[in-house]
Amino acid sequence: MTDGSAGRDADTYRPVPLRRYLTLAAALVLGAAAVVRLLGHARGDVGTSAPDLVGTVLLTGLALVLVAGAAVLLLSRVTVDDARVVQQVGRQRRTLPLAPGTAVTLHREMVGAATGKRAWWVLRLRRAGEAPIDLDDAAADLASVLGHVAVAGRRHPELLTDPTLRAVLDDPTLLDASGPELQVAVDDARAED
């Protein structure tokens, strides 16, 4: 899919592979355990006391939830182009246009242990009355996504009201900058308002 106005190819992102495959592995293990347990009940190898039955019901329920979650993760994706962000979760599809009425914000969180903290960037798109769409730098190439936002921002300057977003669009090296460097740039962007 290419947005004809700018000619840039759309970017498609899926959930972090580790998350997808760990969920799938857990679903397979618990699913197999639930099947073995249910077959044990059918053959009479497993007792029929209340704790046995409750355990089987809980194990089966958890396995079903994990299988459904793994399926949703395997079928989920976000596609970003110069005009819109499309999020597909399972069979549900939502689109937020990169146009007036959509609020685009960028924020950084520090995650990890005190000595090994790293920046975690999250781009959030919100529209009144709709659930937000979040893109983080663990699952998406944020520099490329910001390139699409920059193109949309040139068409619709009202998208670029967030000072952190404006500062990073002006200087993408801020994605790797220290906290104080980022704060100075954000303060400068606020001063331009």
Beta strands, then each sheet from edge to edge (+ up, - down):
strand 1: 11-13
strand 2: 77-80
strand 3: 84-89
strand 4: 92-97
strand 5: 102-111
strand 6: 118-127
strand 7: 133-136
sheet 1: 1+ 2- 3+ 4-
sheet 2: 5+ 6- 7+
end
